[in-house]
Amino acid sequence: MMTLSARIPDTHRVRLAVACPLAALALAACGGGGSTGGDGGFTAPDPVNPFSNSATDAWVTSTYATNFDAVEAQNWFNSSQYAFINNDGGSPTASEYVGNELADGPYNGNAYKVIRLHVAHGAGLSGAGLYIAIVDNGFRTTHEAFDGITGFAYGGSVAVADHGTHVASLISANPNTSDMVGVAYGANLHLTSTDLVGVGPGTLAQATAEAASLNAVAQNNSWGYTDADGNELLLQDVQEYMADNNITSAATALTSLIGSSNSDWQAYFDALENFQNTGVLVWALSNDDTLNDADATAGLPILEPDLQGAWITVANGLFDLDGNLDITDAALISAPCGQTAQFCITASGSTVGASSSSNTSYSMGTGTSYAAPIVTGSIALIAEAFPSLSPEEWAKRLLASAYNDFAEFTNDGITDFGNGVEKYYSETWGQGVLDLEAALSPIGTVSLVNGRDLQSGSRHTLSSSYLGSGGAFGDSVERALTGTDIAVFDALNGDFYIDGALLTRDATAGTAESAAIPRLDATTTDKLGLGAWGLAASDEIAFEDLGYAFGFTAVGGAEYLQDALGLSSENVANASVLSLANDTTAIYGRYDMGFADFEHYGFIGTHDNTTDGALAGVGGAIAFDFEALELTIGASQMSEQGGYLGMTASDVFTDSQQTAISALNLAASTDIGENLALFGGIEYGIAAGAEGSGYMSSLDTATFSGFQIGARATGLWLNEDRLTLTASQPLRVETGTMSMDVPVGRTPTGEILYDTVTANLAPSGRQLDLGISYAFEPNPLGAFELGFVYSLDAGHIAGEQAAALGATFKQAF
């Protein structure tokens, strides 16, 4: 005959005896009293596979869920239901719970506030639609706390008993129909009443398998086996028996020490192992605080290593909290975690819960029996927040985030949870005290992951991962990614979500950076002639007989080429793709053909938007002088390294970027009178980018343009003065698309799910800069400049406007 003991203090312990032969338990529950799973407040179970939560409800910021409501969290924190769980706010002393064993009470730690449950409830998490399995002595399913809850009873009926009723109410009590609230008040229940089906391992194997078929996310076990003499069967007892008798099979040892058969025990082990494919097994430790180790039932994974994974043992403690809910004093009132410390957690099991006396009755108690369901309900909240994680990962989150920063916690070893997450554990407190706020927040470094799965993918921190849109693209990339939830993963592979727009960096040139605004650090192009023995600050080298000249332009080569092509002026320096080059060196040659001048050039420079990039190319232009009109036609071929028309990216988007650019230019100028000139220039080109091995999956050929028109007047009012008026469009992408395969989630096996986002690269607006500048020389060694620019559709963003004004005075001495 097997017996089982509920996890309540010795003074209230209920010993449950097997009510019928083990052989009969394999097919049906024993007869007897009790209510069926469909009676009272329970409704018919949903179809199988209630596990259908969407990742859109997952947490998407560094701390809280999208729908987290701080006011709602505070309302839960101050609610009567939370106060009720702690005896209407009163905190009995430790001595009231456990006799005179403790003298340092009272403790004010409300069981729900200790675990910061209000943070999860404030985010709307309730375990809605998920099944939680409970193995216990009996349940009063008609109690008001269970009104409206879907229930499923193994064997078709359950007995009525106080212990199981209290446990179940802590998991799922309906706050709308009772004075209390369950941790996972929206969850459904799968109930196995040991008062009816017994505690034989064969029968429990079938009950566990049935719960797994409903995709139950957790199974609560607030009970444990006793030996033939009715004493608590300890983990050490089984280990010693196996060592003394040279037994390697836990099933053989338990058959000898408890009863049943090897096959039934193995069937139970197999059912527990299979359950961990869908849910976490939670087991209450013994309440005997004189023990120095875990009991055999809670410690089954130590005896049977195949059970290690989604398994948590639970200890019971009393706690004092300060205003920040930090623990200032703690006392363990159960057996310690012992050998199960690395998969053990502590909660407060001093609670008020539903009792079986009537449909409206409640009672108070303490024990690991009532700490365990608080952990079990929390697993459902974790499962709801992280539906794509595996049960082992749910358990790992609770363990790795447990609170251990209190004086009574001792560091007895370190658990390596992977990816750099290491944590001290205590043989007394396990990993520490359950902390839902920490479990629902990112643990360790949050990363973007690039690869097929989380195990092999490369990880990139958010701070170093970005897509710099570049001025030519305006808001096109940001618009494409806005509203796209991109999955990011913490060190324990929890999937969080950020809006894709947060990964873009606006590299749009601002109005204040227009060439119309004078700069104190403005530099002029340096032209260095090539002398016979090297570089010399002189005119370019000319071969007059051949009509050919060549020169070397250092540092400001890009500016020189833009001037030569007619694409820049006093007010405009960004109408060409050449504006992407910085610190540019150019070598050019000029040939006088009589009817026109032909100039060819080559250049190389650093990239204006990234320190690791470059822009290099060759080109040529032919200039015609028709007396009243000067006309220049040019063409160039360039290679852009580290960018795509100024768009830059970290390696999470693309490991390498190389862009081939072809451009055509047309410029003209004419003098109207002695002091007035009109000028203009336009560039049109195409760019073909090469995607890397990151999120950027394809780059179609893009077209771009830039232009300026203007008028320049000289000798107006003051000495050597100049007035320039311009209307210009900075470099702008006209057509093209880019596709990005961005992570949008994961599977329970760790495979990363991707979705394709296609961006139309043309921005929403067309920036038009209206610039005016005025310069004069107040003395032979001085220069004064004044400039103003007004931008329509600033940054190539429709409807944006900007203006800037600047002035400089330079005096040589």
N, C-alpha and C positions, 0 to 999 in steps of 0.2 A: 504494500500500500504506500503510495507516494503522498507526501504532504507539501504544501507551499505556504509561505508566509507573506502577508502583505507588508509593504515597506512602511510601517508605522511604528512608533515607539513601542518598546517592550510592554509598557503599561497598557497599551491599547491593541496589542498585536492580535490579528485575526489569523488563526491557522486554518487553512483550507484543505480539506481531505478529498481525495479522489472519490467520486460518488458512485462509480461503476467500474467494472473490470476494464483494464487497458485494452483488451482485445476488442471490446465493443465500441471503443472511442474512435476507431478508424473511420466509421461510416456515418455515425449520427451522434448527436448529443444525447445525454441521458435525459430522461423525463424529469419533470419537476415544475415548481412554480416559476413565475416570472412573466414579464411582458415581452411580446415579440418586437422585432425591430421596426415594424410598421405602426405600432400603437402610439397613442397619445400625440405628442408634438412632432414625432418623426414622420417624414413623408417618404414616398417611394423613392428608391435610389435612382439617380440619373443613369443613363446608358454608360456602359463601360467606356473608359478613356475620358474621364473628366479633366485630364491634364491638358488644357487647351489655352492657357494664358498666352497673351501676345507680348512680344518683346517691346512693343511700343509703350508698355507701362513700366519698363525698367527704369532704374535710376540713371539720370543723364547728366548730373553735375558732380562736382567733387565731393559733395556731402549728401545732398537731398534729392528726392525724386522730383520729376517734373511737376507732379501734383501735390508736392509737400506743402502743407499749410501750417505755418508756425502757430497761428491762432488756434487751429483745430488741435494741434499737438498740445498746446497749453490747456485747452478745454478738457482733453482726455486726462492730462496730468492732474487737474483739479476736480475731476469728475467724482460723483458719489460712487460710481462703480469701482474706481481705483481705491477709494477710501474703504469701501466695503470689504475688499479682499484682505484688508488688514484690520478686521474687526472694527469697521466704521471709523477708522483713523486711529483707534487706540493701539498701543504697542505693548502687549504683555511683556513682562520681564522674562529673561531667559529661564529663571527658576520656575516660572509657571509652565514652561514647556517641558523642561527636562529635570524636574525635581531640584535638587540643590547642587547639581554638578557644576553649574556656572554661577558665579556671584557678581559678574560685572554687567548685568542688564540694568535698565531696560535697553532695548534696541529699537531704533525708530525706522529701520529700513523696510518700507513697504515693498512687498515681493515684486510688484510690477515696476516700481520706480527704481529698484536696484538694477534691473536689466534695461532701463530706459525704454520701456515698451511704448511710451507715448510718442517717441520719434517715429516708430513704425506705424502706429495707428494714425498719427498725424499725416502720414503719406498715403493713407487710404488702404494700407495693407491689412488684410483680414484672413488670408488663406482661402478666399472665396473659390468654391468649386473644387477644391482639393480634398482628397480623402486622407484621414488620419486613422490608423488602426490602434485599438486599445485592447490589451489583454489584461483582464482584471476579474475580481470575484463576481461582480454584478452591477447593474445599472438601473436606476429608476428613469426609464425613457419618457415617462409622462410628466416629469418635472417641468415646471415653467421655464427653467433655464435652457431646455432643449426644444422649446417650441419653434417650429419652422425649420429645424435642422434635418437634413437628409441622413438617414441611418440605415445600416445594413448589419444584420446580426448573423454571425456564423452559427450554423445549425438551425437558424430560423427563429430562435428565441433567446432571451437572456434572463438570468435571475435578477432579483432586486436586492441590492446591497449598498450600504453606506460608502464603502471605500471606493468602489468603481464610480459611483455617482459623483463623489467629490472630485476624483481624478478627471473624469470626462468634462465636468463643468469648468475646470480650470483651462481646459483646452478650447472648448467651443461654446460656452454659455452665451446665449443671445441677450445683448444688453437692452433690447427693446421689450423683452418680456420678463426680465428678471432684475434683481437688485445688483447683479454682478455682470462681468464681461469676461469671456474667455480670451486667452491670448490670441487664438486664431478663431475668432467668433464667426467667421464666414465659412468654416470648413465643414465637410461632411465626415461622418464617423462610421468606421467598421468596428463592430464590437464583438469580442469573444469573451463569453462569461465562463470562467473556470469553475464556477459553482455548478454549471450544467455539464460542460464537456470535460471537466477534469484537467489535470496538468500533465497528462502523459505526453511524452515528446512526439509520438506519432500523430496524435490529434492536434497538437499545437503546430506541427508541420503543415497539416492541411489548412488550419486556420490562417497561418502566415501566408501560405500560397494563395489562398483566396483573397487576402488583403492585397497581395502583390498584383493579382489580376485586375484589381481596381486602380492600379497605379498609385497606391497609397504612398504618400511622401514621407511618412514616419510611422513607427510602431512604438507605442509606449508600453513599457513593462515595469510596473511598480510592484514587483513580487520577486521571490527567490526560493530556491529549493532548500529544504533541510535534509539532514541525513537521517538514517534509520532511528536514531535516538531523539529526533526532533530538534537537533541543534543546527545552527546556521552552518551550511556547508561552505567552507572557505576555499579560496583559490589555492592557498598553500596546502590545504588538506589533500586536494586532488593531486597536486604536484608531488607531494610526498608519497602518496599511495602509488602513483605511476613509477616513481623512482625506486621505491622499495620492492615493487613487484615486476620491475623491468618491463613496464607497459608503455608503448609509444602511442596508443590510440586513446584519445579522450573519450570516445564513445564506449570503449571497453571499460574504462575506469568509472565512468558515470553509471554504466549498467550495474557494476558491482556496488557502487556506493549509494545509488538512489533506487535503481530498479529499471524495469522495462527491458529493452533488448538493444543490441548493437545496431540492428537495422533501423529501429525507430529513432535512436539517437542520431544516426547518420542522416536519416531522412529529415530530421529537425535541423541539423547543421546545414544540409543542402538548401532547405527552405529559407533559413536565415541568410545564407549566402546569396540566393537568388533574389530575396527581397531587396538586397542592397543595390540591385540594378535600378530600382524605382524609388527607394526610400531609405531613410536612416533609422537604425535601430537604437532606441534610447532605453537605458537600463538603470534603474535606481540602485544605488549601493545600499548596503546594510545600514540600519539606524543604530547599530551597536557602536558607540563611540569609544569603546574599550578595545576594539580591534585595531590592528596595525596594518591591515591589508584589505583588499577587496574580497568579496565573496565569489564563489565559483560561477554563479550565473552571470553576474555582471562582467566577470573576467573571462568569459568563454573565448574571446579572440586571443587571449594569451595561451589557452590550451589548444585552440584550433586556429592556427594562423590564417587560414583561408577566410575567416570571418573579419579579419582586420580591414578597415576601409571606412565604410559608412556606419560607424558604431560609436556611440557616446555613452559614457557612464556619468552619473550625476550624484554629487554630494550635496549636503544640506548645511547652510550656514545662517548665522544671524549677523546683521550688519547695522552699523550707524552710518548715516550719510550726512555730508555737509550740504550747503546750498547749491553746490555744483554737482551734486549727486556722486561725489567722490567718497570712497569708503574711508572712514576715519577710525573704525573699530570693527573687528570681525571675530566671530567664534564659530568653529566647526562643531556641529551637533550630530554628526553621523560618523560612520566609518570613513577613514581617509581613502583617497583615490588609490594609493598603493601602487601595485604593478600596472594598473590601468591609467596612471597619471597622464600619459601622453595623449590619451583620448578621453580624458575626464574633464568635466566642467562643474562649477558650483553655482547654485542658485539658492534663493530663499524659499524653503518649503513651509513657511509659517503662514497659513492662509485660511480664509473662510471660503467654503464651497458648498455646493448643493448637497443635501443629505436625503436619505431614502425614507425619512419619517413621513413625509407628505410631499405633495407637489409644490409646496411653497416654503419648505423648511431648509435651513442652512445650519452648518456647524463649523466649528473651528478645529484646526489640527495642525500638526507640524510633522515633518518627516521627509525623507527623500522621495517618498511616494508622491508628495505634492510639489517637490522641486522638479522632479522628472517631467511631469506634464507641461510645466512652464517652458522647459527646454524643447519638448516635443512640439508644442504650439509654435514656438519661435522658428523651428525648422520649416514649418508651413509658410511662415511669413518670408523666410529666406527663399524658399522655393517659388513663392509668388513673385518676388522681386527679381529672382534670377532663374527663370524657367528653363534656360538653356544649359545650366550647370548640371553636373552629375550629382547624385546623392553624396558621394564621397567628398565632392567639392563643397556642398552645403555644410557638411559636418566640419570640414577643414576651416571654413570661414568662421564658424562659431568658435572653434577652438583657438585659431590664430588671433582672433580679435578680443579674446576674453581679457577682462580687466585684472591686472595683477599688481597695480601700484598701491599696495597697502602694506602696513607694517608687518602684519602677521604672515604675509606670503614669504616663503623661503625658496631660494633658488636651488633646486636639486638636480637640474640637468637642462639640456637644451634640445628643443625639437626643431628640426629643419623642415619647414613646410615647402621649401623649393623657391626658386627665383629670388633668392636673397632674403627670404622671410624666415628668420630664426627667432625663437622665443623660449624664455625660461619656463620650465614647468616645476611644480611642487608636488611631492609625493603626498602632501596633505590636501592641497586645493586643486590639484590637476593643473590645467592651463590658466586657471583663475576664475573670475566671476563673469557669467554671461553678460555681454554688452551688445544689445541689438543695434544701437546707433553706430558702433564701430564695425559691426558685421555687415551693415548695409552701406558702409562707406568704403571707398577704395582702400585696399590694404597694400602697402608698399608702393612702388613706383607705378604710375599709370602710363601705359604705352600704346602707341599705334603699332600693330603687328602686321608685317608683310610676309605672306607665305601661305602655304596650303592649310597648315594647322598651327595650333598654339604651341605645340611641342617643338617644331622645327623652324617656325617662322622667326624672322629677325625682328627685334623690338627697338622702337625708337621713341624717345621721350617726347611729350607734347611740346615742351619748350623748344625743342630743336626741329620740330616737324611743321612745315608750313608750305604753302604755295603762294609765292609773291606774284600778284597778278600783273604787275608792270603797268606803266602809264598808258601804253597803247591799247590795253584791254578794258580800261575803265572798270566798270562794275560787272562785266560779263561772267567772270569766274565766280565771284561772290554770289551773284544771282542764281547761278546754276546749282551751287552747293547749299544755298539757304533753304532750310526746311528738310535737308537730308540728314537723318540721324546716322552718324558715323560711329561705329563701335570702337571703343577703346577698352583696354583690358588692364586690370591691376595685376600685381605680382602673383595673385592666386587665380588668375584667369577669369575673375568676375567681369562680366560685360557691362560696361557703362556706355552712355551715349552722349555725344556732343553734336551740336549743330555744325554742319560742314563749313558754314561761313566762318566759324571761329578758327579754321585752319588756313584762312587766306590772310595775306598781309597786303594792305593797300600800298603799292609802290607808285601810285599816280603822282606825277609832278604837280606840285601846287602852283597856284597863281603867283605866290610870292617868290617862286624860283624862276619866273620869266626873265628873259634877258632884258626886258624893258625896265627892270628894277636894278639900278646901279648897285654894285657890290664893292665893299671896301677891299676884298681880296681878289678882285677881278684881275685876270692876267691877259696879256696879249700874246698872240702867236709868235713863237720864236722861229725865225728862219735862219738856218745856218748853211752857209755855202760849203761845198766840198773843195778845199784847197788841194794843192799838189801833194801836201804831206799830211792831210787829215782835215779835221773839222776846223773851221774858222768862222768867226762872226763877220761875214761879209756878204756881198751880193751872190746870187746864184751864179753858177758857172755857165758861161755862154760860149757857144761855138758859132760865131756870127756867119762864117762862110757857109756853114751847113744850115743855118737858121734854127739851131737846136740849143736848148738850155735845159739844165736839170738842177735840182736842189734837194735839200734835206730839211725837213720840218720836224722839229723835236717838240715833245710834250703836247703842243696844241695842234697836232696834225689834223684831228677831226674837225676842229673849228676852221682851219685853213681850207680843207676840202669842201666844207659846207659853203664857205664864202666863194670858193672858185666855181662851185656848181650853182651859185645863185640861190641857195636855200637858207641863207641866214642874213641877218642885218643887225643894226643896233638893237632892235627890239626882239628878234626871233633867233633862237638857237636850238629849237627842238622840233622842227618840221621835217627832219630827215631821220632815217634809221641810223645815220652816223652819230646822232645824239646819244646813242647807247654806248659809244666808245669814250674812254677817258684816258688821259695821259698817253695820247696817241703819237706815234712816230710815223711820218709819211715820207716817202721818196717819190719825187715826181719828175717828169720830163715834159718839155713843151717844144712843139715843132710848129714853125711858122710856114704854113702852106701857101701864103700869099692871099688867097681869098678867105682863109679862116685859120684859126689857131687850133691845133690838136694837142691835148694834154693827156698824158697817161700817168697812172700813179699806183702805188702799192702802199698799204698801211697795216699797222698792227697796234692794238691798244688794249688796255685793261677794260673790263666791263664796268659800266657805270653803276650797275645794280648788285653786283656780287664780287667779292674779292677773289674768287676762284675762277672767274670767267674771263673771256677775251673776245675781241672782235677783230677780224683781220680780213683783208680783201684786196682786190685789184679792180681797176676801172679806167674809164677814159671819157673824155668829153671833147666836143668840138664847138668852138665859139665863132659865131659869124658877127661881123661888124658891118651893119647896113647904114652907117652914118647916123640916121635918126633912131636906129634900133639895134641893140645888141642882143643876140639870141644864142643861148647855150643849150646843147643837147648832150646828155650824158647817160652812161650805163655803167653798172658796177655789179660785181659778183663777190659775195662776202660769206664768211663762215663765222657763226656765233657759237662760242663755247660756253656752256654753263647757263644758257638762257634760251628763251624762245621769244624773240622780239621784245626782250626785256623781262619776260616772265621767268622767274627763278623758282627753284623748288629744292626742298631737302630730299634726301635719298629715300624717304618713305614714299614719295610720289614718283621719283625717277632717279635711278642710280647715275645716269649720265644724260646730258642733253647736248645735242649738236644740231644746229640749224643752218640750212643752206638758204641764202637770201639773194635774190636778184632784184635789182631796182633800175628804173628808168627815171630820168630827170629832165625837166624842161624849165628854163628860166629866161627872163627877158627884162630889159631895162631901157629906158629912154629918157633923154633930157628934154625938158620943156622950158625953154629959156635958159638963162645963165645960171640961175640959182635953184631950180626945181627939177627933180627927177622922180620918175615913176618906176617901180620895179615889182617883180613878182616871180615866184618859183613854185613848182609843184613836183612831187615825187610820188611814184606809184610802183609797187613791187609785190613780189610773192615770196613766201617763206615756207620751206618744207622742213618740219621738225622730225627728230628721231626720238621716239619714246625709249625709256629705260626699262628696268625690270621692276619698277615700283607700281604705285596705284595708277599712274598715267598709262593707259593701255593703247591709245592711238591719237595721232595728231594729223588731221587733214591739212592740206595746203591752205595757207591763209594769205589773204591779200591785205595790203596796207597802203596808207596814203598820208601825205602831209603837204601843207602849202602855206604860202604867205603872199600878200599883196601889200603895197605900201607906197608912201610918198615921202621924199626927203627934201627939205628946204634948207638952204645955207645963206649966211650973210644977211640975216633978217634984222636983228636989233643990236646985238653986242658983238664983241670981237670974236671972230672965228666961231660963231654960234651955229648950231645945227638943230633942226626940229624934224623929228621922224614920227610919222603916223603909220600904223600897221594894223592889218586884220590877218590873223593866222590861225591855222589849225595844227596843234601838235601831232606827232606821230599817232596814228589811229588804225586799228585793225578794222577792215571793212567786211571781210567774209572769212569763214573758216569754222571748224568745229573741233572739239577736243573731247575725248572720252576718258573717263576715269572709272576704274573698278575699285570701289571703296568697300571696306568691311561694314556689314550691317548687322552682324550677329555671329553666333557660333552654334554648333550642335553639342549635345551632351558628351560626344566623344572628342571634342576639341577641334573639329574641323571648322575653319573660318568661312562664313557665308559672305558672298560679295554681291553687290548690285552695281550696274553700270549707270553712271551719270554722264550725260552728254551735255556739253556746254557750247552754246552758240557764242563764238568769240567776239562777235560784234557788240560793242557796248551799247547801252540804252540811249546815249546822247552823243553829240558831236561838239567838243569844246571849241569855242571861238574866242580867241584872245584879241581884245581891242586894246592896243598899246600906244602910248604916246611918250616920247622922251625928248628932253631938251638939254643941250650941252653947250657950254661956252667957256672961253678962257679969260678969267678975270685979270690975269697977268701972264707974262710969257712963260712962267714956270708953274702956273696953277691951272686946274681944270675943275669945273663944277658940272655935275650931272643931276638931272631930276627926271624921274620916271613914274608912270602910272599905268596899270593894266587892269582891265575889267574882263572877267571871263564869264561867258554864257555856257551852260551845260559843263561847268567846271569838272575836270577829271573825267570827261566823256560820260558823265552821269546826267541823265535827263532831269532838268529842273534845278540843278545845282548852280549857284552863282557865287562868285568870289571877286574880290578886288584887293589891290595892294598898291602902296605908294612908297617910294624910296628916293633917297638923295645921297650924294657923296661929294666931298670936296677934297681934292688932292693938291698938295703943294710941295714942290721940290725945293730944296735948299742947297 
